[in-house]
């Protein structure tokens, strides 16, 4: 065993004839024997009976740890189970104890049931396995893969760092992240169609960033082993996967926020043909991943923020040829046939036109520039409703302002806060501290993350300023 002590302890690299390896395999045989024999009694065909099996193991384990009094016999175990859970187990406790005794998990004495060392380790392993499974199924399908990746990092830290192999945890971590990224890409349209998906996507994004740090930490640990050179391609694959996952999750968050803002934004009447052409090309090439394609826009419409926006049916892109009338074709042919170019020299006198220069003072120019910037801001952010409300009341509590200028809906509240940010940035309003906040007993689908944000008061600054020449 001296050779094994110099490297990571791994059962897969041990000598099968060594006494320690054989004893380890005997423990596995005892675990398999208990599960196999109890399985014949339908213990593991019914989830409820399997759960009772774990509860009985926990009672025995707590006694072995000295947390409870001694268990004298089967009758004591039965009554303790009844006192703890209110009823008797459906499984046969006599058979349960006999099987554990047969495979050396426990020892039945005349006055006490004693937990053996192998039983303690097997019970701990089973309860940890059940707890891991429970934590796994409490997540959604994307977070499950990310949870498994995070769990791989924890196991690698708990085992590999202590000299005991935890398995190929670095490769498993990368594979789980890859699965999560693929599921995130598949469900991106689903997230865009769900008005409550933003917090879930933010959690996924934060998990991926956390796993990036854990991945780098684990790789640095592995560099101390001889196989560090062999895992270089694996590390490159993991880095690319995490980068892709970060880009996809961040892009999805940005699209959700952009779509929410577009709902209340003013649409200009001018059609930019170059931008329209770029939008159509990007729908097929996907060079700009942050720009939404028509499918993503239609998916967002499934949220049905506006009545009738959500339609049942199949969206299918179809391209039609532009029709040209017979008269237009005939006129074009006639023009080409009768066209005569003008060959004489054309003398054109160039008359220079001068416009009278309007002089502005430095203060007037700065004021005019500020008004133009504010006009451009208002074309991007819808602030009219918020300005009208502030002008009418002068001052208002933060929550009252968001409810009145926005609504109880989450998306409207976000748009109201964006508009308030624009007003304060352009000195149209100011935010004051306020300790006496009036409670708004209204139902809403959003809450303040920090209570201090709610304890603010917003005051309009339009009354503090003289009207500019543009207002006159």
Buried (B, 14 or more C-beta within 10 A) or exposed (E): EEEBEEEBBBBEEBEEEEEEBEEEEEBEEBBEBBBEBBEEBEBBEEEEBBEBBBEBBBBBBBBBEEEBEEBEBBEBBBEBBEEEEEEEBEBBBEBBBBBBBEBBBBEEEEEEBBBBEBBBEBBEEBBEEBEBEEEBEEBBEBBBBBBBBBBBBEBBBEBBEEEEBBBBBBBBBBBBBBBBBBBBBEBBBEBBBBBEBBEBBBBBBEBBBBBBEBBEEBBEBBEEEEEBEEBEEBBEBBBEBBEBBBBBBBBBBEBBBBBBBEBBBEEEEEEEEEEEEBBEEBBEEEEEBEBBBEBBBBBBBBBEBEEEEEEEEEEEEEEEEEEEEEEEEEEEEEEEEEEEEEEEEEEEEEEEEEEEEEEEEEEEEEBBEBBEEBEEBBEEBBBEBBBEBBEEBEBBBBBBBBBBBBBEBBBBBBBBBBBBBBBBEBEBBBBEEBEEBEEEEEEBEBEEEEEEEBBBBBBBBBEEEEEEEEEE
